[in-house]
Amino acid sequence: MKLKQLLILSISILTFSTVMQAQEQSLHNKMLEFRATEAIVWAMPMLNFKHIRDGMEAIGVKTGDIAYNSKIQDWKFQVATPNNTTPYITFFYNIEKGPVVIEIPPSTKDVGIFGTIMDAWERPIDDVGAAGRDKGNGAKYVLVPEDYQGPLLPNAYTYKQRTNNGIVILRPIIADDSPENLAKAAAFAKKIKVYPLSEAASPTPNRYVDVYGKIIEGTPPIDASTYKKLDEMIQEEKIEDQNLAMMGMLAQIGIKKGVPFNPSDEMKEIYAKAAPQALEYMIEEYHRYLNPVMYKGKKWNKLVPPGVIETDFTYEFPNYFNYVARGPVYYAIISSVKNYGSATFYIGAAETADGKWLDGSKNYELVIPANVPVKDFWAVTTYDLTTASYQRDIAKSSIDSNQKDLKKNKDGSITIYFGPKAPKGKESNWLPTIEERKFFLLFRFYGPTKQVFDGSWELNDIKLAQ
């Protein structure tokens, strides 16, 4: 073979080899990007736990402190889809060194309580209060590690917990948000206790921290920084058998139990691409595909997909574990519940009838038909589509049927207006939106009756204002 031919052949082989290596490297990075995207979807409930705890710690609330709101929380309470009709109470505990006792006081004639004890994956351990285990009579709840063999507490409800950490989110039930009732709710919060079982005979007094008016950054930003937060939780928490395969996936992207987190520059670039994809996927999945429609031909969806309630928000079915559905749900919620639908029922909408995202730059109307089927009241609330929390820097996020200045139409229906500016003369029925930010709605039925579920009453789609 002539020298020229040999040279051409050598160049061809080298070029082919280089192309193949580039393709292999590209496929390698694509797989890492996919795994990094999948990791956030898998970890979403634990990331929620992590960020609300970090957000509380940033304003001085530590594990074991009781955080309460002396007034109804506003946009500064940045967690996923909170309500702003009841003042939240939140606290954290840890059972790694031994069992923990939670004391819930009995309801009074002025203050009830509704809420849930959850583990670090936000799986409900049990509900408390009138709609929960103690039926409003108050009780002691003891959380123990799965391998605990020591003494227990007489006349207490005892539960084995699968994670080291836990969170409790409670809502005082009061007649209205008058200063008198808010003061009673705050006084109720200061009767709640959390302490190690080892101190049951003489518990160390709790700190009670009023967090109203303080900015609590409790929503995961879902960007390259998210992976460090995920690593911190992996180091802190137990690894359950059902997650061992995911541990292999995390190892590929630089997250390993017992190993310092030190991603390469290349991996950081992959994180920066993967995280926004995970968020985009969860938003699309939650609002457009995952949850069943509430009314045929309309855009209102149920809050959670089929099977979630039946599995107690574990997503653990007899023959598979549905973490793919779990991630999008926990993009949109911060708290699970054992007995969903008895005290409250929610539906959501993020689109107009023609399938376009709700846009804060535009003006919309929602006509709520007369005779909403509730024993207590209803409420409609706006949330930012990206964070699933309150829209920032706005004075008003919610309208409810207890609002005294709410204007009704002649047929008993009520029109709610949404947009950057209030329609003239309709300020009481208006909820502000932020230009250039997309948003979605939750409609809450408090004390839902059968007409909510049997289809005899339907909520209209939101539509562009005329």
C-alpha positions in Angstrom: 0.0 0.0 0.0 1.3 3.4 -0.9 2.3 5.8 1.7 -0.4 8.3 0.8 -3.1 5.6 1.1 -1.7 4.5 4.5 -1.8 8.1 5.7 -5.4 8.5 4.5 -6.4 5.2 6.3 -4.6 6.2 9.5 -6.4 9.6 9.5 -9.7 7.9 8.8 -9.2 5.4 11.7 -8.2 8.3 14.0 -11.2 10.4 13.0 -13.5 7.4 13.5 -12.0 6.7 16.9 -12.3 10.4 18.0 -15.9 10.5 16.8 -16.7 7.3 18.7 -15.1 8.6 21.9 -17.0 11.9 21.6 -20.3 10.0 21.1 -19.5 7.7 24.1 -18.6 10.7 26.2 -21.8 12.4 25.2 -23.9 9.3 26.0 -22.1 9.0 29.3 -23.0 12.6 30.2 -26.5 12.2 29.0 -26.9 9.3 31.4 -25.5 11.3 34.3 -27.8 14.1 33.5 -30.8 11.8 33.4 -29.8 10.2 36.7 -29.4 13.7 38.3 -32.8 14.7 37.0 -34.3 11.5 38.4 -32.6 11.9 41.7 -34.5 15.2 42.4 -37.8 13.6 41.5 -37.1 10.7 43.8 -35.9 13.0 46.7 -38.6 15.7 46.4 -40.4 15.1 49.7 -37.2 14.8 51.7 -36.0 18.0 50.0 -39.2 19.7 51.1 -38.5 18.6 54.7 -34.9 19.8 54.4 -35.7 23.2 53.1 -38.4 24.1 55.5 -36.2 23.0 58.4 -33.3 25.0 57.0 -35.7 28.0 56.5 -36.8 27.8 60.1 -33.3 27.4 61.4 -32.3 30.5 59.5 -34.7 32.6 61.6 -33.6 30.9 64.9 -36.0 28.0 65.1 -34.2 24.8 66.2 -35.3 21.1 66.3 -37.5 20.8 69.4 -38.7 24.4 69.3 -42.4 25.1 68.6 -42.8 27.7 65.8 -46.2 29.4 65.6 -47.8 32.3 63.8 -49.4 34.9 66.0 -51.4 36.1 62.9 -52.4 34.4 59.7 -49.2 33.9 57.7 -48.7 35.9 54.5 -46.4 35.5 51.5 -43.3 35.4 53.7 -44.2 31.9 54.7 -42.6 30.3 51.7 -43.6 26.6 51.8 -45.5 24.5 49.3 -49.3 25.5 49.0 -49.9 26.6 52.6 -53.4 28.1 53.4 -53.9 31.5 54.8 -57.0 30.9 56.7 -55.5 29.3 59.8 -52.2 30.2 61.6 -49.7 27.3 61.1 -47.7 25.6 63.9 -44.6 23.7 62.9 -41.9 21.8 64.8 -39.2 19.2 64.2 -37.9 16.3 66.2 -35.2 13.6 66.0 -35.3 10.0 67.3 -31.8 8.9 66.4 -30.7 9.0 70.1 -34.0 7.6 71.4 -37.8 8.0 71.5 -39.5 11.3 71.5 -42.8 12.3 73.1 -45.2 14.8 71.5 -48.0 16.2 73.7 -51.1 17.6 72.0 -53.4 19.5 74.4 -57.2 18.9 74.3 -59.3 21.1 72.0 -61.2 23.9 73.7 -64.5 25.5 72.9 -62.6 28.2 71.0 -59.6 26.4 69.5 -59.4 23.0 67.8 -56.5 21.5 66.1 -55.9 19.7 62.8 -52.6 18.3 61.6 -50.2 15.4 61.1 -47.0 13.9 62.5 -44.8 12.9 59.6 -41.3 11.4 59.1 -38.5 12.9 57.0 -40.1 11.6 53.8 -43.3 13.4 54.8 -45.1 10.1 55.1 -47.9 10.5 57.7 -47.5 8.7 61.0 -50.8 9.8 62.3 -53.3 12.7 62.4 -53.9 14.6 65.7 -56.8 16.6 67.0 -60.6 16.2 66.4 -60.1 14.6 63.0 -57.2 12.6 64.2 -56.3 9.9 66.7 -57.1 11.7 69.9 -60.5 13.0 68.7 -59.8 16.4 70.2 -59.2 15.0 73.7 -55.5 15.6 73.5 -52.9 12.8 73.9 -49.3 11.9 74.2 -47.7 10.4 71.0 -44.5 8.5 71.3 -42.2 8.0 68.3 -39.6 5.2 68.6 -36.9 3.9 66.3 -37.7 0.6 64.5 -35.2 -1.4 66.6 -36.2 0.2 70.0 -36.6 -2.3 72.8 -36.8 -0.1 75.9 -39.5 1.2 78.2 -42.6 3.0 76.8 -45.1 5.5 78.2 -48.4 4.3 79.6 -51.6 5.6 78.1 -49.8 7.0 75.1 -50.1 6.3 71.4 -46.8 4.7 70.2 -45.5 4.4 66.7 -42.3 3.0 65.1 -40.7 5.5 62.8 -38.6 4.7 59.8 -36.5 7.8 59.6 -34.4 9.7 62.2 -36.1 13.0 61.6 -39.7 14.0 61.8 -41.9 17.1 61.3 -45.3 18.1 62.7 -47.5 20.6 60.9 -50.6 21.8 62.7 -53.5 24.2 62.0 -55.4 25.7 64.9 -59.1 25.8 64.0 -60.7 29.1 65.1 -63.9 30.8 64.3 -62.2 33.8 62.6 -59.0 35.7 62.5 -60.0 38.3 65.1 -57.3 39.4 67.5 -59.0 37.6 70.3 -59.2 34.2 68.5 -55.6 34.5 67.2 -54.4 35.2 70.7 -56.3 32.0 71.8 -54.6 30.0 69.0 -51.2 31.3 70.1 -51.9 30.3 73.7 -52.9 26.8 72.5 -49.7 26.5 70.6 -47.7 27.2 73.8 -49.3 24.2 75.4 -47.8 21.8 72.9 -44.8 19.9 74.1 -42.0 17.8 72.5 -39.3 16.1 74.5 -37.2 12.9 74.7 -38.9 10.0 76.4 -36.0 9.8 78.7 -37.1 13.2 80.2 -40.8 12.2 80.5 -40.7 12.6 84.3 -39.5 16.2 84.1 -39.3 17.5 80.5 -37.0 20.4 79.6 -39.3 23.4 78.8 -39.8 24.1 75.0 -39.0 27.3 73.3 -42.0 28.9 71.5 -41.1 31.1 68.6 -43.5 33.5 66.9 -42.5 33.3 63.2 -45.1 35.6 61.8 -43.7 38.3 59.5 -40.4 36.6 59.1 -39.3 35.3 55.7 -39.1 31.5 55.8 -37.5 30.2 52.7 -38.9 26.7 52.8 -39.3 25.8 49.1 -36.4 24.0 47.4 -35.0 26.2 44.6 -34.3 23.2 42.4 -31.0 24.3 40.9 -27.4 23.1 41.0 -27.3 23.8 44.8 -30.0 21.2 45.4 -27.6 18.3 45.2 -25.6 19.5 48.2 -28.8 19.6 50.2 -29.7 16.1 49.0 -26.3 14.9 50.0 -26.7 16.4 53.5 -29.9 14.5 54.0 -28.4 11.2 52.7 -25.6 11.6 55.3 -28.1 12.4 58.0 -30.8 9.8 57.4 -31.3 6.0 57.4 -31.2 4.3 54.0 -34.2 2.0 53.6 -34.0 -1.2 51.5 -36.4 0.1 48.9 -34.0 2.9 48.1 -30.8 0.8 47.7 -31.1 0.9 43.9 -31.4 4.7 44.0 -28.3 4.7 46.1 -26.5 3.2 43.2 -27.8 5.9 40.9 -26.8 8.7 43.4 -23.3 7.2 43.6 -22.9 7.8 39.9 -23.6 11.5 40.3 -21.3 12.0 43.3 -23.6 11.4 46.3 -22.5 8.5 48.5 -23.4 7.6 52.1 -20.3 8.3 54.3 -18.3 10.0 51.6 -17.7 13.7 51.4 -19.6 15.6 48.7 -17.0 17.0 46.3 -18.4 17.1 42.7 -16.2 17.8 39.8 -16.6 20.9 37.6 -18.1 18.6 34.9 -20.6 17.2 37.4 -21.6 20.7 38.5 -22.4 21.5 34.9 -24.5 18.4 34.7 -26.3 19.5 37.9 -27.1 22.9 36.4 -28.7 21.2 33.4 -30.5 18.4 35.3 -32.2 20.4 38.1 -34.3 22.7 36.0 -35.4 19.7 33.9 -36.6 17.9 37.0 -38.6 21.0 38.1 -40.1 21.4 34.6 -41.0 17.7 34.6 -42.7 17.8 38.0 -44.7 20.9 37.1 -46.0 19.4 33.8 -46.6 16.0 35.4 -48.5 17.4 38.4 -50.7 19.9 36.6 -51.3 18.2 33.3 -50.9 14.5 33.5 -50.7 12.9 37.0 -53.9 13.9 38.8 -57.4 12.9 37.7 -59.7 15.7 36.4 -62.4 16.6 38.9 -65.1 17.5 36.3 -65.3 16.0 32.8 -64.2 18.5 30.2 -62.8 21.0 32.8 -59.3 21.8 34.0 -59.8 21.3 37.7 -57.8 18.4 39.0 -57.8 16.4 42.2 -55.0 17.2 44.6 -53.4 13.7 44.5 -53.4 10.8 42.0 -55.2 7.4 42.7 -53.5 5.2 45.2 -51.9 7.9 47.3 -54.5 7.9 50.0 -54.7 4.1 50.0 -51.0 3.8 50.6 -50.9 6.5 53.3 -48.7 8.7 51.1 -46.0 6.1 51.0 -46.5 5.3 47.3 -45.6 1.7 48.3 -47.9 -0.6 46.4 -47.9 -4.4 46.8 -45.8 -4.9 43.7 -44.0 -1.6 43.1 -42.8 1.7 44.6 -44.2 4.8 42.7 -41.6 7.4 43.5 -42.2 8.9 40.0 -45.6 10.0 41.0 -44.5 11.0 44.5 -42.0 13.7 43.2 -44.5 15.9 41.4 -47.0 15.7 44.3 -44.4 16.9 46.7 -43.5 19.7 44.4 -47.0 21.0 45.1 -47.6 20.1 48.8 -45.6 20.3 52.0 -47.8 18.1 54.3 -49.4 14.7 53.9 -52.4 13.5 56.0 -53.8 10.2 57.2 -57.5 11.0 56.8 -57.8 13.1 53.6 -61.2 14.3 52.6 -62.9 14.2 56.0 -62.1 17.7 57.2 -60.8 19.2 53.9 -60.8 18.5 50.2 -58.8 20.4 47.6 -58.8 20.8 43.8 -56.4 22.7 41.7 -56.2 24.5 38.3 -53.2 25.8 36.4 -54.7 26.3 33.0 -57.5 27.9 31.1 -60.0 25.7 29.2 -57.8 25.8 26.1 -54.8 24.5 28.0 -52.7 27.6 28.5 -50.8 28.2 31.7 -52.3 31.0 33.9 -50.3 34.1 33.3 -49.9 36.8 35.9 -49.7 39.5 33.3 -53.3 38.8 32.2 -56.8 39.3 33.8 -59.0 36.3 34.6 -62.4 35.6 36.1 -63.7 32.6 38.1 -67.4 32.3 38.7 -68.2 30.2 41.8 -71.7 28.8 41.6 -74.1 29.4 44.5 -74.5 27.0 47.4 -70.9 25.6 47.6 -71.3 22.2 49.3 -69.4 22.8 52.6 -70.3 22.7 56.2 -67.7 25.3 57.2 -66.4 27.5 54.4 -64.5 27.5 51.1 -61.4 29.3 50.0 -59.5 30.0 46.7 -55.8 30.7 46.8 -53.2 31.7 44.3 -49.7 30.2 44.1 -46.6 30.7 42.0 -46.3 28.0 39.4 -42.6 27.5 39.8 -42.3 27.5 43.6 -45.8 26.2 44.4 -45.8 28.7 47.3 -47.4 32.1 47.8 -46.7 34.7 45.1 -44.0 36.9 46.6 -44.5 40.5 47.8 -48.3 40.6 47.5 -50.7 41.6 50.2 -53.5 39.1 49.5 -53.3 35.5 48.3 -56.7 34.1 49.2 -60.4 34.8 49.3 -62.8 32.8 51.4 -66.5 32.6 52.0 -66.2 34.1 55.5 -65.0 37.4 54.0 -67.7 39.9 55.0 -67.2 42.3 52.1 -67.4 39.6 49.4 -69.8 40.7 46.7 -72.4 38.2 45.3 -74.1 38.1 41.9 -77.9 38.2 41.6 -78.1 34.4 41.3 -76.0 33.8 44.4 -72.8 33.0 42.5 -69.6 34.9 43.2 -67.1 36.1 40.6 -63.4 36.2 41.7 -61.0 38.4 39.6 -57.3 37.7 39.1 -54.8 40.1 37.5 -52.0 42.6 38.1 -54.6 45.4 38.8 -58.0 45.2 40.5 -61.1 45.9 38.3 -62.6 49.1 39.4 -65.2 48.7 42.1 -64.4 44.9 42.5 -61.4 45.2 44.8 -63.0 42.9 47.5 -63.4 40.1 45.0 -59.9 40.5 43.5 -56.7 38.5 44.0 -53.5 40.1 42.7 -51.0 38.3 40.3 -47.5 39.1 39.4 -46.6 40.1 35.8 -44.3 37.7 34.0 -44.9 35.0 36.6 -47.2 32.0 36.0 -49.6 30.9 38.8 -52.1 28.3 39.7 -55.1 28.0 42.0 -56.2 25.7 44.8 -59.9 25.7 45.8 -60.4 24.3 49.3 -63.6 22.8 50.6 -63.6 22.9 54.4 -66.1 20.4 55.8 -67.0 19.0 52.3 -70.4 17.5 51.8 -71.5 14.7 49.4 -72.3 17.1 46.6 -68.5 17.8 46.3 -68.0 14.2 45.3 -71.1 13.0 43.5 -70.9 15.6 40.7 -74.1 17.4 41.5 -72.1 20.7 42.0 -69.3 21.7 39.7 -66.8 24.6 39.8 -66.4 26.6 36.6 -63.1 26.9 34.7 -61.2 30.1 35.2 -61.3 32.2 32.0 -59.8 35.4 30.5 -61.7 38.4 31.6 -63.9 40.1 29.0 
